[in-house]
Amino acid sequence: MKCCVHDDIAIIVLAAGQSSRLGQMKQLISFKEKSLVEWQLEQALKVSSKVYCVLGFNANDIKLRIEHLPIHTIINHKFSEGMASSIAVGVSMLPRQTSAVMIMLVDQWQLTSTDLINHISCWQNNNDAIVVAQSIEQSKDMGRENIGPPVIFPQQYFTELKALAGKKGAKPLLEKHHEKLLKVPLAQAFFDLDTPEQLSNMYKELSKEINTVKQA
């Protein structure tokens, strides 16, 4: 599994939420014969040996599924306060010598280790930048830009990350430092699992992949 690109970079996988809109724990959804959280952590471990997983709701159930992986598990007892609290507690646990942190979500199921490696390569070429995923959503008259995780924050932003609070995650920080953003086109970063419809669409896509492999 280990093929690390840049071990100065830590990766934090946020997996503390309650999945209330989905109606079941997205962390434990079956994905390619694993739980989704296992799959995401394995992708991260292909990129860095410094992988952290922030848990909250039903943390013990999830820990049982990932305890075999060489990761650092962090419990956010304030997960109900919002994603910002998970980011803050995750960054507060990073070693002092960490050059940068990549933050990703457990339900970004279309992301691969190749995507994460590309993100890091972009940061290495401009290591003062905040690297964000970008997607342009086309409408009849214009395109609407979306930005979001995975996000790489260099070390100089750690103090602000540790002070985050509220329901908006790191968005206030991205808005504050908008001139420092390096936007990397990554449409697959914007497929997540917040609703039963999105879950159904994921399984349809996985079924297509299996059928394509069988026909090859």
PyMOL commands that set and color helices and strands:
alter all, ss='L'
color gray80, all
select helices_A, chain A and resi 26-28+36-45+59-66+79-81+83-92+113-124+155-162+171-176+178-180+187-190+196-215
alter helices_A, ss='H'
color red, helices_A
select strands_A, chain A and resi 9-15+30-31+34-35+51-55+72-75+100-105+130-138+143-154+181-185
alter strands_A, ss='S'
color yellow, strands_A
deselect
rebuild
show_as cartoon
